[in-house]
Amino acid sequence: MTSKYLKIEESNGLQYLKIDNPLAEATVSLQGAHVSWWRPKSATEDILWLSTNARFEKGRSIRGGVPIIWPWFGQHPTDNSFCIHGFARVIPWELVKSEDLKNGATKLALKMMPTQEVRKQLSYDFTLELIIIIGESLSMNLTTTNNSSFPFVISEGFHTYFYISDIENIKIKGLESAVLTDKVNNFKKDIEGEVITFSGSEFDKVYLNNSNDCFIEDEKFNRVITVKKSNSNSTVIWTPGESKAKKMGDMGTDAEWRRMVCVEAVNALENNVVIYPGKSHTIGSEIAVQEY
């Protein structure tokens, strides 16, 4: 079965899945199974942030949308030449199936196509699959299956960039009293307060042993974005600040970074996942918007 709302387009040697159904529009790059854009038809403003300087090139991660984190978090533990946050976001995936659901949403099933270079980077055999449901909400479920005869350990997650009115306008709730690791301050451990607010400086914290949903309150946009999680025991909150944004090269105009915040459903650091032979593990995230 193939979705009647799906079109496949090609640009600069890359293929994109374009969805325009009764509930929402979305774009998914087959390189990296990367949701670069999603917007419900009912939304007043964009939901996902995408840099105006995002590079749609072979072997490059797209700056914005929902890059996948897999199979490591941050720098590779032994080789800094490898892609940050793993290679899943920069290699080809295959569209296995698309279908239209009774509620008007569109379901996509994708599977990673490991290259020889990828196989050299790992000592184990695996299958990696992603289910995306595009509707009034955006649902993503990433499943890793261990095809080896021994267990292996992975980090995983969704590095979601959210579009906001301004970084100093928003509040993030749901992580009250959570234990965190502050990457900006030499991985110092701390405990979060009641509500997360931002001053405009760099903010990069990993909240550990926490499966709570998060809520991005944006009074200027008159909305709350809910980030639901399943089988995710870490959450990352990140904004680069002005200095780091200027150094990155693909963050857009000087002030463009102020219109984004990352709220990431992950399993990382001490929440890495062990997958045993013949077993599978699925991490999920669902994004929904409520305007008021």
C-alpha positions in Angstrom: 0.0 0.0 0.0 1.3 3.5 -0.9 0.1 6.8 0.5 -1.9 8.9 -2.0 -0.5 12.0 -0.2 3.2 11.1 -0.8 5.4 12.5 -3.5 9.1 11.7 -3.9 11.3 14.5 -5.1 15.0 14.7 -5.9 17.4 17.7 -5.4 21.2 17.9 -5.5 21.4 14.1 -5.6 19.2 13.5 -2.5 15.7 12.2 -2.3 12.9 13.7 -0.2 9.5 12.4 0.8 6.9 15.1 0.6 3.7 14.6 2.5 0.6 16.8 2.2 -2.4 15.1 3.8 -5.6 16.6 5.3 -3.9 17.1 8.7 -0.3 18.3 8.0 2.6 18.8 5.7 6.0 17.4 6.1 9.4 16.7 4.4 11.6 13.7 5.1 15.0 13.3 3.7 15.9 9.7 2.8 19.5 10.6 3.8 19.3 10.2 7.5 15.6 9.6 7.7 15.5 13.2 8.7 12.2 15.0 9.2 13.3 18.5 8.1 9.8 20.0 8.2 6.4 19.3 9.7 3.5 21.6 10.3 -0.1 20.7 11.1 -2.7 22.5 9.0 -4.1 24.0 12.1 -0.9 25.6 13.3 -0.4 29.4 13.2 3.4 29.2 13.3 6.0 26.7 12.2 6.8 24.0 14.8 10.2 22.8 13.7 13.2 25.2 13.2 15.3 24.8 10.0 18.3 27.0 9.5 18.4 29.2 6.4 22.0 28.0 6.0 21.1 24.3 6.3 23.3 22.2 3.9 21.4 19.7 1.9 24.4 17.7 0.7 25.5 14.1 0.6 27.2 13.1 3.8 26.2 16.3 5.7 23.6 16.5 8.5 20.8 19.0 8.0 20.8 21.8 10.6 17.3 21.7 11.9 14.2 19.5 12.0 14.8 16.2 13.6 18.2 14.6 13.2 18.6 11.1 14.5 21.1 10.3 17.2 22.5 6.7 16.8 24.6 4.8 17.8 26.6 7.2 19.9 25.9 10.5 21.6 28.3 13.5 21.0 31.8 12.7 19.8 32.7 9.1 19.0 34.4 7.7 22.1 37.7 6.9 20.3 37.7 8.6 16.9 36.8 12.3 16.5 36.8 12.0 12.7 33.5 10.1 12.9 30.2 12.0 12.7 29.0 13.7 15.9 26.0 11.9 17.3 26.5 8.9 15.0 26.2 8.2 11.3 22.4 7.4 11.2 21.7 11.0 10.2 24.0 11.1 7.2 23.7 7.7 5.3 20.9 6.5 3.0 17.6 5.0 4.3 15.0 3.1 2.3 11.3 3.8 2.3 9.8 0.3 3.0 6.1 1.3 3.2 3.8 4.2 3.2 0.1 4.2 4.1 -2.8 6.5 4.9 -4.5 6.0 8.3 -8.2 6.3 9.0 -7.7 9.5 11.0 -6.1 11.2 8.0 -2.5 10.8 9.1 0.3 9.3 7.0 2.5 6.5 8.2 6.0 6.0 6.8 8.2 3.0 7.5 12.0 3.4 6.8 15.0 1.2 7.1 18.7 2.2 7.3 20.8 1.0 4.4 24.3 0.4 6.1 27.3 1.3 3.8 30.6 -0.5 3.9 32.1 2.4 5.8 29.4 2.1 8.5 30.1 -1.6 8.8 33.8 -0.8 9.4 32.8 1.5 12.3 30.8 -1.2 14.2 31.7 -4.6 15.4 28.1 -5.9 15.4 25.3 -6.7 13.0 22.0 -4.8 13.4 18.8 -3.6 11.8 17.6 0.0 12.3 14.0 1.0 11.5 12.0 4.2 11.9 8.2 4.6 11.9 7.0 8.2 11.3 3.3 9.2 11.6 2.5 12.6 10.2 -0.7 14.2 11.3 -1.9 16.7 13.9 1.0 15.3 15.9 4.4 14.0 14.7 5.2 10.5 16.0 8.6 8.8 15.6 9.6 5.4 16.8 13.2 4.2 16.2 13.8 0.4 16.6 17.2 -1.2 16.9 17.5 -5.0 16.6 20.6 -7.0 17.6 21.4 -9.5 14.8 24.7 -10.4 16.4 25.6 -13.3 18.8 26.6 -10.9 21.6 25.1 -7.8 23.3 26.0 -4.3 22.3 25.5 -0.8 23.8 24.0 2.2 22.0 23.1 5.8 22.5 20.0 6.9 20.6 17.5 9.7 20.3 15.8 12.5 18.4 17.7 15.8 18.3 14.6 17.9 17.6 15.0 21.6 16.8 11.9 23.7 17.8 10.9 27.0 16.3 10.1 29.6 19.0 9.4 33.3 19.2 12.7 34.1 21.1 14.9 32.0 23.4 14.2 34.5 26.3 10.4 34.3 25.8 10.0 30.6 26.5 9.8 28.4 29.6 10.3 24.6 29.6 8.5 22.5 32.2 8.5 18.8 33.1 12.1 18.5 34.3 11.6 19.9 37.8 14.0 18.4 40.4 15.7 16.3 37.7 19.4 15.3 38.1 21.4 16.9 35.2 24.9 17.0 33.7 25.9 20.5 32.6 28.1 20.1 29.4 28.9 23.9 29.4 30.4 23.6 32.9 32.7 20.6 32.6 29.9 18.1 32.9 29.1 19.3 36.4 26.2 17.4 38.1 23.3 19.5 39.5 19.6 19.4 40.2 17.1 21.4 38.1 14.8 24.0 39.6 11.1 24.4 39.0 11.1 25.9 35.5 13.8 26.2 32.8 14.3 29.7 31.5 17.1 31.2 29.3 19.3 34.2 29.3 20.5 34.0 25.7 23.9 32.4 26.6 24.8 28.8 25.7 22.8 26.2 27.5 23.6 22.4 27.1 22.3 20.1 29.8 21.6 16.3 29.8 18.8 15.3 32.3 19.4 11.8 33.4 17.2 9.0 34.7 14.2 11.0 33.7 11.3 9.8 31.4 9.1 12.8 31.9 7.4 14.6 29.0 8.4 18.2 28.4 6.4 21.3 27.7 7.7 24.4 25.8 5.6 27.4 26.8 5.8 30.3 24.4 3.6 33.2 25.4 4.3 35.3 22.4 3.2 32.5 20.1 0.3 31.7 22.4 1.0 28.0 22.4 2.5 25.0 24.3 4.5 22.3 22.5 4.4 19.0 24.2 7.3 16.6 23.7 6.2 13.1 24.8 8.7 10.3 25.3 8.7 6.5 25.4 11.6 4.3 26.4 13.7 7.4 26.8 15.5 8.0 30.1 17.4 11.1 29.2 16.4 14.5 27.9 18.8 17.1 26.4 18.0 20.9 26.3 20.3 22.9 24.1 20.7 26.4 22.7 24.1 27.5 21.3 24.2 31.2 22.4 25.5 33.9 20.1 29.2 33.1 20.3 28.9 29.4 19.5 26.2 30.0 16.8 28.5 32.3 14.9 31.3 29.7 14.9 29.1 26.8 13.6 28.7 28.1 10.1 25.2 26.7 9.4 23.1 28.3 12.1 21.7 31.0 9.7 21.7 34.7 10.2 23.3 36.4 13.3 20.1 36.3 15.3 18.5 33.2 13.8 19.7 31.0 16.7 17.4 32.9 19.0 14.4 31.4 17.3 15.3 27.8 18.2 15.7 25.5 21.1 16.5 21.8 21.1 14.5 19.5 23.3 15.8 16.0 22.7 14.3 12.6 23.7 17.4 10.4 24.1 19.1 7.6 25.9 22.7 8.8 26.6 25.6 8.7 29.0 24.6 6.5 32.0 21.3 5.8 30.3 22.9 4.1 27.3 20.9 0.9 26.2 22.2 -2.6 26.2 20.6 -4.8 23.5 21.0 -8.5 23.7 21.2 -11.0 20.8 17.9 -11.4 19.0 16.3 -8.6 21.0 15.0 -5.2 19.9 14.6 -1.8 21.6 12.4 1.1 20.5 12.7 4.7 21.6 9.8 7.0 20.7 8.9 10.7 20.7 5.6 12.4 19.9 5.3 16.2 19.3 2.0 18.0 19.6 0.9 21.6 19.7 -1.8 23.4 21.7 -2.6 27.0 20.9 -4.5 29.3 23.2 
